[in-house]
Amino acid sequence: MAYVDGFVMVVPKDRIDDYEKVAQEAGAVWKEHGAQSVMECIGDDVPYGELTSFPRAVQAGEDEVVFFSWIVYESREARDSVNERVMADERMKGDMAQMPFDGKRMIYGGFRPLVHL
């Protein structure tokens, strides 16, 4: 059964191009090591809610934009194996290790699909 890693984060508006470059490069590494798909989505209609919202969850400022991203794997076991290989890949060090966002405010987790139509 498929497995999905999901992420919500904020990127400074003046670093979106930097983030896109790193996301393209990192996504290619994930795919090379076995991820089925990688999706990076930039917030377009993401209101700041009264009680809860994506921007509140990541403490987004006026100069930041919310990103919602996910990676799909064949299974949880495949995800664990892919992530181990990605983290050992030399390309993930150096420039790609310098992510253009605040990782302390990133929300992430692994999910087992329940409904897929």
N, C-alpha and C positions, 0 to 999 in steps of 0.2 A: 504494500500500500504506500502511496506517495507520502512525503513528509515535507513540511514547509517551515523555513525560518522566516520570521517577519520582523520588520524594523520600523520604528518611527524616530525621526531625528530632525534637528533644525540645522540649516546651513545659512551662514550670512549671505545676504543678497549679493554682496560684491564678490562672493567666492563660488557662485553657482557654476561658472565655467570651469574652475579648478575641480569642483566636486564631480562634474560630468566627466572630465578627463580621467580622474582616478576611478570613478565608477565603471567606465568603459574598460579600463585596463584590468581592474580587479575582477569584474564580471567575466572577462575572457579567461582569466585564470581559473575561476570557479567552474566555468563550463568545460575547460580543458581537463579538469580533474574529476568531472563526472556530474556536475549539477545539470539538471534537465533544462532549467530556464532561470533567468535573472531579470527582475523587473525593478526599475527605479522610477518612481513617480513624484513629480514636483507638485506641491499644493497649488490648487487653482481656485477652489471653492471650499475653503477650510475656515469657517467662522470661529471666532473666539467665543466659546460658550459661557453661559452664566455660571454653571457648576462644573461641567466636564467638557473637554474637547481635545482634539489633537494638539492645538497650540498650548493649552493649559498644561497638558501632560508633559510636554517637553520644555515648558517655561519659555516659549518663543517670544522674542522681542520684536519691536517694530521693524528692525533692520534684518530680520531673519525670515526664512520661508521653511515650511514643514515639508519633509519628504516622507513618503510611505513606500517601503521597499520589501521585496520578498525574493527568496530563492527556493526553487522546487527541486526535490530530490526523489529518487526512486523509492526510498524507504528511510527510516531513521538510521538504520545501520549504514546505509550508503551515505547519508548526511554526515555521520560521525567520521567515516573514512575519508570523504571528500574534504571536510574541514581540517582533518589532520594533515592531509597532503598539501592543502592550500597554505596552512600556517607554516609548513616546512619549506615552501617554495621561496627561493631566493628573490623572486620578483616582488614578493609581498613586503620586502624590507626596503630600506632606502626611501625614495620619493613616495612610494605608495603608502608607506607607514605614516607619513605626515598627512593625516586626513584633515581636510578643510572644514571640520565641524567639531563641536564639543562632545566628545564621546561619553562624558559623564551624564549628559542629558539624553542619550540614546536609549530607547526602550526596545528590547528584543526578546525573542523567545522562539521555541520550537513548537510546531503545531501539527497534530494529526488530523487530516481532513475528516469531516463528518458527512458533509453533503457536497457533491461535485456534479453539476449538471452540464 
